[in-house]
Amino acid sequence: MESQNEEWKESWKAEHLNTISAFANCEGGIMVIGKRDNGDIVGIQNPGKLLESIPNTVVNKLGFIPDVEMIDIDGKVCIEITIKKQLKLRDLDGRYYVRSGSTTQIVKGTELSKLLLTDMGLTWTDRTTEKVKCNDLSKDAMDFLIKMGHEHGRLTESATSDDAPALLDHFELRDGELLTLGAALLFHDNPDRHVPGSYIKIGVFSEKEFVIREKYVYGPLIKLPLDALEIIFDLYLQSTFEYENEILRVNRYEYPKAAIREALLNSVIHKDYSGGCPTEVRIYLDRVEIHNQGSLPRGWTVEKLLNEKHNSSPPNPKMAIAFHSAGLIEKWGEGVQKIKTACKENGNPMPTYEVSYGWVKLTFPKREKIEERIEPVTLPELSPSQSSVYELVKDDNFITAEEIAKATGISISTVKRTIAVLSGKGLIEREGNNRSGRWRIYKN
């Protein structure tokens, strides 16, 4: 079967140079001449001529020499062309090609700009901007980085936000007097003004998967993942009390906080900021999904990401160094393993990754209910109006008193008194304010 690194052709044609170019620009590959797309072996009639002409054509058009040899497959002579990954991009008549799955694709527009930047050892966030100056950056954000760096022993005591240029130079976030987009993303109070889509969008979905709550989280990217994490767990995810060793009562969430934290950090560090769309956190009844613009490093597969040890390969390496210096991440490609370990320890199924059309989706399945020891409780007898309010709150943890009044036909003053009674009985508790808060259910 043809794949990312293997292509079959019935006969040799000059147009096949685009696939050879694509292999050279990705992880390399093999092209077999004399084999049809369906796998049938037909062989070739003039192997000696092709052994001479193919290398010469590739050298003249692409500037490197492939390995070309005759091979025998089922008694028929074929040609095998082995293409190694090249250190520099190879264009074919001014056009650039890459492999995507088992297909060869021409690269255009923004994707071409990113490819050429990568070829020069740069990234999208290395581009400079004249719109952001040092005094536009948040001192609080820089102080956060420095404080965390000192605590983790990854920044010297001499590092200070009082000398912003020196701090930015330390992380290579300036080019002369111009700041890079990475500097604006990490330390500007509202980086979305300069790099559209640099925020996190949180949505809560109903049983029928309609949006019932949403919140946008803005701020310097060095702090954004942790800010979003606290909002998600304080407002939108439920927890239960469980016992450890039959004595210690602990508060356990439906999803592992450590895994969600790592995923949010990864989403910010590995994001493609040229796309203009925010990172999305979608909270469903049975799962949490994190959607992020980006892709795996060239030549990587989801299987390699999940199951093989790998080096860290962030598309925004200078931003990644800042997060590492703050002690928020490690350098050694351990993020996925940390996510899997946290899921296992919390009793959740393993997460899944999907990569398609310039997006990466990470899905966390909800923790299955397990036999657990909890406080034995008996639901106190409730009046009809109290039962109605209680059931509504159980079904929708974000419902407001006004919405309860509308659903039950009870006056707002009666609803508020009923809520006070239910709270007094220890059945419900309000977290957050009346508009954006949520209900916590203690007995059901």
C-alpha angles and dihedrals in degrees: 000000000000115000146168089294104031133062131178126209129184092214139359119269130168089239088069088075088085090064091047088051090050092051090050091051094049130034098313126255151190129263119196117202114204097039124101125226090255091056098257112145113227101159126208134268102214108041095150093057092048092049087064103034101046097058091045092050093048092049093049096046104031106021102236138085119243124202108256124183142156116251133184118232117179090337095309127111116242135169121238118200115195115199121192123208108266124225091227129041115264119216127198110217090333095313127110125216134192136180121254110183106309094336135086115231132191113230118228142164119354093359090057091049090053092046092052092046089052090050088057091050092256136113136211091262091054089070113110128235131204092199098073124061131185093259089055091065124096114257088198091058092049091046089053091054092047094046092050091044092053092047092052095041093241099116127049121244089249092068110106139164089226087080101046095168091056091048092050091047089052089060093038091243095139134065105200105308094338122096121223124235086250090064091050091048095049101042113018115103090227109021090168087078089066103025110033115224097027096134138078122253117203121197131181116206131204127231088273088048097249117144109257100165134018138175133184118216117204133178145094109329093231087069102024100091093052092045091051091046093057092047092050095050098036096048112018114029125070127223136197134209116245135174127240117198087357089278114062114070112210133187110236126186128217088244130039109259092205091056095048089048092053092046093052091049090049091048092056096043097043098039124124101232094188091074098072097219126117126241107262127214110193117192114199129174092260105025149017119229127195114199119193135171110243144076141236118273113276111284095016124122131198088250091057091047093052104034110027132068108247142173120255110264109176117177089221101047098167091053088047090055090055091052090047092050088054090054092244097119141015125238099225106080093259098132098097092047091050089052092050092047093050091050091051093049092050093049096249125139115253115279122245131222127211125186120193141139095358095312134105118206121195115191124198112195115217118260111264118240111261134188104273138166112245134165110287107241137176118210108238119236111272133198118242092260092047091050091050093052092044093052092049091051091048091052095045117027091188099052116128129221089251091054091049091052091051093048096047102032089234118136117259092243091054091048091054092049090049091050089052090052093049090048090050090053089054094244101118139014131192118232118194127357128326094262107039101019129098141222123251115209116212103177130028 
